[in-house]
Amino acid sequence: MKLLLVAFAGLMALSACGVDGVPLKPRYSAQTTVGYNSSTGPFNKTTLGVQFGG
């Protein structure tokens, strides 16, 4: 179990330092919809998104 944790920590450290390529900035998006439904009344819907990589 300890070996697995050490191996996982090593892989995380390598990926954090950019050895697997140039670090890419994440892209964030948000969308909000406000509307009115004749049977249920007013509503709003918010969608948040995060995209990592290409």
ZIFENKA-V231053 format. One record per backbone hydrogen bond with DSSP energy under -1.0 kcal/mol. CO is the residue of the C=O (numbers start at 1). NH is the residue of the N-H. If there is no record, write none. Layout:
co:CO nh:NH
co:CO nh:NH
This chain:
co:1 nh:5
co:2 nh:6
co:3 nh:7
co:4 nh:8
co:5 nh:9
co:6 nh:10
co:7 nh:11
co:8 nh:12
co:9 nh:13
co:10 nh:14
co:11 nh:15
co:12 nh:16
co:13 nh:17
co:14 nh:19
co:18 nh:21
co:27 nh:51
co:29 nh:49
co:31 nh:47
co:33 nh:45
co:35 nh:43
co:37 nh:41
co:41 nh:37
co:43 nh:35
co:45 nh:33
co:47 nh:31
co:49 nh:29
co:51 nh:27
